[in-house]
Amino acid sequence: MRREIGGVERWARELAERLPLLRHERYAVIRPPVALAHRAGHAWEQLALPVAARRSELLLSPANLAPLAGPGNVVVIHDAAPFHDPAWHGPVYRSWHRFLVPRIARRARLVIVPSEYVRSELVGLLGLDAARVRAIPPGVDARFADPPAPEALLRRLGLERPYVLAVGTDSPRKNLGLLDRVAPALESAGLRVAIAGSARSYLPRSEPGAVRRLGYVADADLPALYAGAAAFAMPSLYEGFGLPCVEAMAAGTPVVSADRAALPEACGGAALLVDPDDPDAFVAALAEAAGPERSRLAEAGRARAAGLRWARSVELVDGAIDDVLTDRRR
């Protein structure tokens, strides 16, 4: 329903499109009215959705939350970010998630997470039964591995090459201010910096800095934007997976990532991992990735991304749901 999508919305789109194609007799998609796709959608989710799903054995919710009165919840929880630094989210968002997520997760028939890191974190943080938490990584759309030539897009965006790219929603957790701080040093190395991503009303915004902000870049333009970059930067302080890293890898762009949370797991040994609190180390790693290490990282990244397919992710989700249904019927 959202025009501007991030990782959570991509999960929702892929599951909503692919699961009914995989087993049309098992899955039906329930969508909120367009007018309720944002804040009012929480009321729809808690009040109208349980009624709409009342004849279903299970209700799969792909975006962190689910109805407390659901018929049998299967919920995808992407990370535990609301339970970490209070500065990462607005107070209403943080309080709502801290209230709902533990209750939903403890009552759910199955919790799906994108990484083993989040699985371990939620089991310990919320006291969940580990047998009811399944780690299933996301996939990478095939179009990222076959991007169009980037020149036309770069002309339209007024973006000069070579550039370092970062993609992410404007949020303190994404640590995009680091790129503002290191931009002069990268400029000296012949690298400009560009950040693609929009703001969200429930997230505090970073202060404007030296880096070129592209704003939200249409989903169709992302493959070319990745492919045109000399290197991709992910300085985030916390990620439940880090899908932009493997999307960049699929496009053949070398990746420099923070060494925090699930990012090492997502990158699978195919990126340079750096302490996000060390600006000098980030500059050095980006210069390496765009220079002497570029070919090696590009090859390793393509191999890593090739192992992550949405078709496989959806098959694993369906298999996990199959187990839950079998247990219920037994």
C-alpha positions as CSV (number, residue, x, y, z in Angstrom):
1,M,0.0,0.0,0.0
2,R,2.9,2.4,0.6
3,R,4.4,4.2,-2.4
4,E,7.8,4.4,-0.7
5,I,9.0,1.0,0.4
6,G,11.8,-0.4,2.6
7,G,12.9,-3.8,3.6
8,V,9.7,-4.6,5.6
9,E,7.5,-3.6,2.8
10,R,9.5,-5.6,0.3
11,W,9.0,-8.7,2.5
12,A,5.2,-8.0,2.5
13,R,5.1,-7.6,-1.2
14,E,7.1,-10.7,-2.0
15,L,5.1,-12.9,0.4
16,A,1.7,-11.5,-0.7
17,E,2.6,-12.1,-4.4
18,R,4.5,-15.4,-4.2
19,L,2.7,-17.5,-1.5
20,P,-0.7,-17.6,-3.4
21,L,1.2,-18.6,-6.6
22,L,3.0,-21.3,-4.7
23,R,-0.2,-22.7,-3.2
24,H,-3.3,-21.0,-4.3
25,E,-5.5,-23.3,-2.3
26,R,-3.8,-22.4,1.0
27,Y,-3.2,-18.6,0.9
28,A,-5.5,-15.6,0.5
29,V,-4.3,-12.1,0.8
30,I,-6.1,-9.5,2.9
31,R,-5.1,-5.9,2.3
32,P,-6.1,-2.7,4.2
33,P,-7.9,0.1,2.4
34,V,-5.3,2.5,0.9
35,A,-6.5,5.2,3.3
36,L,-5.5,3.0,6.2
37,A,-2.0,2.1,5.1
38,H,-0.2,4.2,7.6
39,R,-1.1,5.1,11.2
40,A,-4.8,4.3,11.0
41,G,-3.7,0.9,9.7
42,H,-2.8,-0.1,13.3
43,A,-6.5,0.2,14.3
44,W,-7.5,-1.7,11.2
45,E,-4.9,-4.4,12.1
46,Q,-6.2,-4.8,15.6
47,L,-9.9,-4.5,15.0
48,A,-10.9,-5.3,11.4
49,L,-8.3,-7.8,10.4
50,P,-9.1,-10.5,13.0
51,V,-12.8,-10.4,11.8
52,A,-11.7,-10.7,8.2
53,A,-9.5,-13.6,9.0
54,R,-11.8,-15.4,11.5
55,R,-12.4,-18.4,9.2
56,S,-8.6,-19.0,8.7
57,E,-6.6,-21.5,10.6
58,L,-3.6,-19.1,10.6
59,L,-2.9,-15.5,10.0
60,L,0.5,-14.6,8.5
61,S,1.5,-11.0,9.3
62,P,4.7,-9.9,7.5
63,A,5.5,-6.5,9.1
64,N,6.4,-7.0,12.8
65,L,3.0,-6.7,14.3
66,A,-0.2,-8.7,14.2
67,P,-3.7,-8.7,15.9
68,L,-3.6,-9.6,19.5
69,A,-6.9,-11.4,18.8
70,G,-5.7,-13.2,15.7
71,P,-7.0,-16.7,15.0
72,G,-3.5,-18.2,15.1
73,N,-0.7,-15.8,14.4
74,V,2.4,-16.4,12.3
75,V,4.3,-13.1,12.4
76,V,7.5,-11.9,10.7
77,I,9.5,-9.9,13.2
78,H,12.3,-8.2,11.4
79,D,14.4,-7.0,14.3
80,A,14.4,-6.0,18.0
81,A,15.3,-2.3,17.3
82,P,12.5,-0.8,19.4
83,F,14.0,-2.5,22.5
84,H,17.4,-0.9,22.0
85,D,18.4,2.8,21.9
86,P,15.4,5.1,22.6
87,A,16.8,7.7,20.3
88,W,16.2,5.4,17.3
89,H,12.4,5.9,17.2
90,G,9.8,8.4,18.2
91,P,8.2,7.8,21.6
92,V,4.8,6.7,20.3
93,Y,6.2,4.2,17.9
94,R,8.6,2.9,20.5
95,S,5.9,2.5,23.2
96,W,3.5,0.8,20.8
97,H,6.0,-1.8,19.7
98,R,7.4,-2.4,23.1
99,F,3.8,-3.1,24.3
100,L,2.7,-5.2,21.4
101,V,5.7,-7.2,20.1
102,P,6.3,-9.2,23.3
103,R,2.6,-10.1,23.6
104,I,2.3,-11.1,20.0
105,A,5.5,-13.0,19.9
106,R,4.7,-15.0,23.0
107,R,1.2,-16.0,21.8
108,A,2.2,-16.6,18.2
109,R,2.1,-20.2,16.7
110,L,5.3,-19.2,14.8
111,V,7.7,-16.3,14.7
112,I,9.7,-15.9,11.5
113,V,12.9,-13.7,11.6
114,P,15.4,-12.8,8.9
115,S,18.6,-14.0,10.6
116,E,20.0,-16.2,13.3
117,Y,21.1,-13.1,15.1
118,V,17.5,-11.9,15.5
119,R,16.4,-15.4,16.4
120,S,18.9,-15.6,19.3
121,E,18.1,-12.0,20.3
122,L,14.3,-12.5,20.5
123,V,14.6,-15.8,22.3
124,G,16.7,-14.2,25.0
125,L,15.0,-10.9,25.1
126,L,11.4,-12.1,25.2
127,G,11.8,-15.5,26.6
128,L,10.4,-17.2,23.5
129,D,10.4,-21.0,22.9
130,A,13.3,-21.4,20.4
131,A,11.4,-24.1,18.6
132,R,8.7,-21.6,17.6
133,V,11.2,-19.1,16.1
134,R,12.4,-19.8,12.6
135,A,15.2,-17.9,10.9
136,I,14.5,-17.5,7.1
137,P,16.7,-15.0,5.2
138,P,15.1,-12.8,2.6
139,G,15.9,-13.0,-1.1
140,V,17.3,-10.8,-3.8
141,D,15.2,-10.0,-6.8
142,A,16.8,-11.2,-10.1
143,R,16.6,-7.7,-11.6
144,F,19.4,-6.6,-9.3
145,A,21.8,-9.1,-10.9
146,D,20.9,-7.8,-14.4
147,P,20.8,-4.0,-14.0
148,P,20.4,-1.6,-16.9
149,A,23.2,0.7,-17.8
150,P,23.3,3.5,-15.2
151,E,24.2,6.5,-17.3
152,A,20.7,7.7,-18.1
153,L,19.6,7.4,-14.5
154,L,22.8,9.2,-13.2
155,R,22.2,12.1,-15.7
156,R,18.6,12.4,-14.5
157,L,19.7,12.5,-10.8
158,G,22.6,14.8,-11.6
159,L,25.0,12.3,-10.0
160,E,28.6,12.3,-10.9
161,R,30.8,9.2,-10.9
162,P,32.6,7.7,-9.1
163,Y,30.4,7.7,-6.1
164,V,29.9,5.8,-2.9
165,L,26.2,4.9,-2.4
166,A,24.2,4.3,0.8
167,V,20.6,3.2,0.8
168,G,18.4,3.5,3.9
169,T,15.6,5.3,5.6
170,D,16.7,8.4,7.4
171,S,17.1,7.3,11.0
172,P,19.7,7.6,13.8
173,R,20.0,3.8,13.7
174,K,21.3,3.9,10.1
175,N,24.2,6.1,11.2
176,L,24.2,8.0,7.9
177,G,25.8,11.0,9.6
178,L,29.0,9.1,9.6
179,L,29.1,9.5,5.8
180,D,28.7,13.3,6.2
181,R,31.7,13.3,8.6
182,V,33.9,11.3,6.2
183,A,32.8,12.9,3.0
184,P,35.7,15.4,2.8
185,A,38.2,12.6,3.2
186,L,36.5,10.5,0.5
187,E,36.4,13.5,-1.7
188,S,40.2,13.7,-1.4
189,A,40.3,10.1,-2.6
190,G,38.1,11.0,-5.6
191,L,34.9,9.6,-4.3
192,R,31.6,11.5,-3.9
193,V,28.9,10.2,-1.5
194,A,25.2,9.8,-2.3
195,I,22.4,8.6,0.0
196,A,19.1,7.3,-1.3
197,G,16.2,7.0,1.1
198,S,13.3,8.9,2.5
199,A,12.2,9.9,6.0
200,R,9.4,8.4,8.1
201,S,7.2,10.4,10.4
202,Y,7.9,8.0,13.4
203,L,11.7,8.2,13.0
204,P,13.9,11.1,14.2
205,R,15.7,12.7,11.2
206,S,19.5,13.3,10.9
207,E,20.9,16.7,10.5
208,P,21.6,17.8,6.9
209,G,25.2,17.4,6.1
210,A,27.8,17.5,3.3
211,V,26.6,14.3,1.5
212,R,24.2,14.5,-1.5
213,R,20.7,13.3,-0.4
214,L,18.8,11.8,-3.3
215,G,15.6,11.3,-1.4
216,Y,13.5,8.3,-2.2
217,V,14.6,6.5,-5.4
218,A,12.0,4.5,-7.2
219,D,12.2,0.8,-6.8
220,A,12.7,0.3,-10.5
221,D,15.7,2.6,-10.5
222,L,17.6,0.9,-7.7
223,P,19.4,-1.8,-9.7
224,A,21.0,0.9,-11.9
225,L,21.8,3.1,-9.0
226,Y,23.6,0.2,-7.2
227,A,25.4,-0.8,-10.4
228,G,26.8,2.7,-11.0
229,A,28.4,3.0,-7.6
230,A,32.1,2.5,-7.0
231,A,31.3,1.1,-3.6
232,F,28.3,0.6,-1.3
233,A,28.4,1.8,2.3
234,M,26.2,0.4,5.2
235,P,27.3,2.2,8.4
236,S,24.2,1.1,10.3
237,L,24.5,0.6,14.1
238,Y,21.8,-2.2,14.0
239,E,20.1,-4.3,11.4
240,G,18.0,-7.4,11.6
241,F,19.5,-8.4,8.2
242,G,20.7,-5.7,5.9
243,L,19.0,-6.4,2.5
244,P,20.6,-3.4,0.7
245,C,24.0,-5.0,1.2
246,V,23.1,-8.1,-0.8
247,E,21.1,-6.1,-3.4
248,A,24.3,-4.1,-4.0
249,M,26.3,-7.4,-4.2
250,A,24.0,-8.8,-6.8
251,A,24.6,-5.7,-8.9
252,G,28.3,-6.3,-8.7
253,T,29.1,-3.4,-6.4
254,P,31.6,-4.0,-3.6
255,V,30.2,-3.5,0.0
256,V,31.7,-2.0,3.1
257,S,29.5,-2.7,6.1
258,A,29.4,-2.1,9.8
259,D,30.4,-5.1,11.9
260,R,27.3,-4.9,14.1
261,A,24.2,-7.0,14.7
262,A,23.1,-9.2,11.8
263,L,25.2,-7.4,9.1
264,P,28.2,-9.9,9.2
265,E,25.7,-12.7,8.8
266,A,23.9,-11.0,5.9
267,C,27.2,-10.2,4.1
268,G,28.4,-13.8,4.5
269,G,32.1,-13.0,4.2
270,A,31.7,-11.1,1.0
271,A,32.1,-7.5,2.4
272,L,34.7,-5.5,4.2
273,L,33.4,-5.2,7.9
274,V,34.3,-2.1,9.8
275,D,33.6,-0.6,13.3
276,P,31.0,2.1,12.6
277,D,32.5,4.2,15.4
278,D,35.8,4.5,13.5
279,P,35.5,7.0,10.7
280,D,39.1,6.6,9.5
281,A,38.6,2.9,9.2
282,F,35.4,3.4,7.2
283,V,37.2,5.8,4.8
284,A,40.1,3.3,4.3
285,A,37.8,0.4,3.7
286,L,35.7,2.3,1.1
287,A,38.9,3.4,-0.7
288,E,40.0,-0.3,-0.8
289,A,36.6,-1.5,-1.9
290,A,36.5,1.1,-4.8
291,G,40.1,0.4,-5.7
292,P,42.4,-2.7,-5.2
293,E,39.7,-4.9,-3.6
294,R,37.0,-4.1,-6.1
295,S,37.2,-7.1,-8.3
296,R,37.6,-9.6,-5.5
297,L,34.6,-8.1,-3.5
298,A,32.4,-7.9,-6.6
299,E,33.0,-11.6,-7.4
300,A,32.4,-12.7,-3.8
301,G,29.4,-10.5,-3.5
302,R,27.7,-11.9,-6.6
303,A,28.2,-15.4,-5.3
304,R,26.7,-14.4,-1.9
305,A,23.7,-12.7,-3.5
306,A,23.1,-15.7,-5.8
307,G,22.5,-17.9,-2.8
308,L,19.6,-15.7,-1.6
309,R,16.4,-16.1,-3.7
310,W,12.9,-15.0,-2.9
311,A,11.6,-18.2,-4.3
312,R,13.6,-20.1,-1.8
313,S,12.6,-17.8,1.1
314,V,8.9,-18.3,0.2
315,E,9.3,-22.1,0.1
316,L,10.9,-22.0,3.5
317,V,8.0,-19.8,4.9
318,D,5.5,-22.2,3.4
319,G,7.3,-25.2,4.9
320,A,7.4,-23.6,8.3
321,I,3.6,-22.9,8.0
322,D,3.1,-26.5,6.9
323,D,4.7,-27.7,10.1
324,V,2.4,-25.5,12.2
325,L,-0.7,-26.7,10.4
326,T,0.4,-30.3,10.8
327,D,0.9,-29.8,14.5
328,R,-2.5,-28.1,14.9
329,R,-4.4,-30.8,13.1
330,R,-2.5,-33.5,15.0
